[in-house]
Amino acid sequence: MRVDPRSTHAMNTIPLTRIATLLAVALCLLSTQPTPSRAADEAIMKQTRQITILAFGDSLTAGYGLPTDQSLTARLEQLLLTNQYNVRLINAGVSGDTTTGGLARLAWTLEQPVDAAILELGANDALMGQDPAVVERNLDAMLTMFHTKGIPVLLAGMRAIANYGEDYAQAFDAIYPRLAAKHGTLFYPFLLEGVVMDPALNQLDGIHPNERGAREIASRMYPLVRELVEQAYRN
């Protein structure tokens, strides 16, 4: 029996053509598969290990005049937990503390393991008219200490009151953005943004936020605090 060579050629090439087509379809399908979304990434992070955040500051962090569960630190923890982040916040706020006092106690505070930190100090320095150079040096040393330990930081800025003149206020206010840029930290420019000078959001002393004020600050800070948690998960 004679076989037409053209038939043999056709039989050999048909399977190859079909294979090539199938490969092309498969590659097309793979290229159109969705990439992991931010929401998916967050869902994974929320289910992993617990993140411990050190809230290191003065009376504004401690929650002066407020029930423990109404302090700024507690409010931030509540927001994170409500959004399914597995976190624990340590309230290391000390009423009346300054950057000098904070620097003195930070080393032993960091003997306990933490994954991230919120640094809020300087309000009392400003009230006392402390030399801005001293304040900057203290904050710089604390940020360096965190960096050395690989702890991501959210730096909360403060502004000077007008009592000591415009030159003092300008020198003091410039400390925080300069240090945030130097250390590459997350930065919330002014802790009391939206709350300061509002009687409805402050206690009778006109300085410390009341429960509504603490809730307002926490709400405003939350996006950056969430970013801080995500940085800690990636470390």
N, C-alpha and C positions, 0 to 999 in steps of 0.2 A: 504494500500500500504506500502510495506516494503522498507526502505531506507538503502542502504549499508552504514554502518558507515564510511567506507573509503572514500565514496563520500562526506559525510558531512565534514570530516576532510580536504579534498582537497579544498572544497569551502571556508572553514574558513581560510586556510593558503594562498591561492592565493592572495587575496587583501593585506595581510600583506607583502608578498614578493614583490609585485609591489610597495607598499608604501616605503619599505626599499630601493628598487632600485632607486626610484625617489628622495628620500632624499640623497642618495649617489651621484647622478648626480648633484643635486642642490649644495651640499657642494663642489663638484669638481669645478663647475662653479664659485662659490664665491671665492674659493682660487686662481683661475687663473685671477681674475679681476685685471687690472693694478692699481698700487698705484699712488697717485698724484706725478707728476714729478716736478723737480725744476722749469722747464719752466712754469708749471701751477701755482706753488706757486708765481713766480715772476709776472705772469699776474694778479693774484688776488691782490697782493700788489700794483701794478701800478695803479689799479683802485680805491684804497682806499684813505683815507685822505691825504692831502698835508703834506709833511715833510719839515720842515724848518731847514736848516743847517747853523750854524754860522761859518764863515771862519774868525778865530781870529788870526791875525798876524801882520807882519810889511809890508814894501814896496813890498816884494815879493808876499804877499797876495793882497795888495791894487792894484798892477798893475802899479807901478811907471813908468812914461814915456810912457804908453800905453793908447789907447782909452779905455773907460770904458768897452765896450763889447769885448775887447781883453785881459783883465786881466785873470790871472789864475783862479780866482773865477768864472768869467763869462764863461770861457771855460768849467769848470767842470759842471756848471749848464746846458750849452748847450748840453754837452754829455749826461747828465742824461735825459733831456727833449727829446732829439732825440731818446733815448731808452725807451721812454714812461713812465718814472718815474715822478710822480706828486710831484715835489720838488720846493723849493725856497731857494736860497743861499743868505745870508746876508754878504756883504763884510765889515768886521770889521777890515780891515787892516789899520794900521797907519804907514806911512813912518817914519823911524828913531826910531821906538819903540823898547824897550828892554824888557826882561822878567820882570824887575822891573816895568816898565811902564804898561805892560800888566796886571800884577797882580793888580796894583792900579785901573785899569778901568774895570776889569772883573766883579766885583760884580754888578755894575750898568748896565753893558751891559746885564747881565743875568736877568735883571728885565723884559725884553721882553721874551716871551716864545719861546724856541727853542727845537727841537727834537734831534739834534745831533750837533757835533762840529768838526771842523778841527783846531788843535792847531799848529801854525807855528810861533815860536819865538826863538830867540837866535843868529841869524846872526849878529845883531849889537853888542850884547854882545861879540861875538868872535872877531869882528873887533876892539873893544875897549880894548880887553884883560881883560874882566871882570872875576873876580874870579869864576872858575867853580862851587865851592861850593854854591855861591850865585845864579848862574843860575839854578842849580839843585833844590835848595830850592824854588825858585820862580815857576819853572815849576811844582814841586811836589805840591805846594799849589794850583795852578790852576787846575791840574788834580783832586785833592781832591775836589775842589769846584764843578767841573763838576759831579764827582761821587756822591757827596752828593745830587745833584739835579736829579740823575738818567739819566744823559745825556751821551750817548755813544760818545767816542772820537776817532778820528784818529790823532795820534801824528806824525807830520812831523819832521824828524831829520835834524840836521845841523852839519857841520864839521868845525873845526877851520882852519884858514889859517896858513901857516908855520911861519909867522913872529915872533911868541912868543915862538918858540922852540918845540921840540918833546914832552917834558914832558907835556907842556900845552895842546898841541893838543890831546894827549892820554887821559888826564883827561877830557877835554871838550867833545871829541867824545863819551866817555863812558857814558855820562849823559843820552842820549836818550834811548838806548836799556835797560838800567837799570830801568828807570822810566816806560817804556812800559811794562816791565815784572812785575814790582811792582804793577801797576794799571790794568794790563790785558787789555790794550787798543790795538786797531789796530795800526800798526806801519809801516810808510814808512821811511826807514832808512836815506835817504838823499834827501832832496827836489830838489836839483839841479842836481841829477843824469842824465847823458846823455846830460847835457846842459852847465855845468860849464866849463870855459876855451875854449869854442868853439865860435870863433868870429861870425860865421854865425847865432848863436842862442842867441847872447847877444847884448845889446845896446853898444854904444861907450864907456861907463864907464867900460865895461868888468865885471860888477857885476850883473846888472839887465837883466833878459831875455827880448828879443824883442818879437814880435808877434809870430814868429815861435817857439821861445823858450818856451813861455807860453803854446802854443799848444802842444809841445812835453812833457812838464811836466804833463799837464792835461791828456794826453793819457796814460802816464806811471802810474799815480796815480789812474786812473779811476777804475780799478778792486777793489781796496781797498775802494774807495769812494762809489762804488755801495754796497759793503759789509756793509759799515757804514749805508747806507740808509736802508738796510734790517734789520740791528739790531734795528734801530729806529722804523721800522714798527712792530717789534716783542715786543717792550717795552709796 
